Amino acid sequence: MISMRRNAKDRWLELGGGEHPLVHPTCLGGRDVNVDVRSCFDAEGKSTVDFTADFNNFPLPVSSEEFDGVVCIYCLEHVSWRNIRAFI
């Protein structure tokens, strides 16, 4: 089980959350953003990904001052070792 300590007004970015994001993305009525390399949908057919991005191409289309936290659990192993430093 993963637990995130956060305030109610925080806005988080999840990279690679797929169809089961740990954050509450805007596409599902939340304040957070879920980015994945592919479009994903829940069991009801609702999109769970706010937008897609290639994690090996930089910069990602997000601002460094836009979020209070970043979750990246299920995608780092898919980033080329040559790009890990830039990705992080």
Summary of the structure (lengths in Angstrom):
residues: 88
radius of gyration: 12.7
end to end distance: 23.1
largest distance: 37.8
contacts: 220
relative contact order: 0.25
helix: 15%
strand: 19%
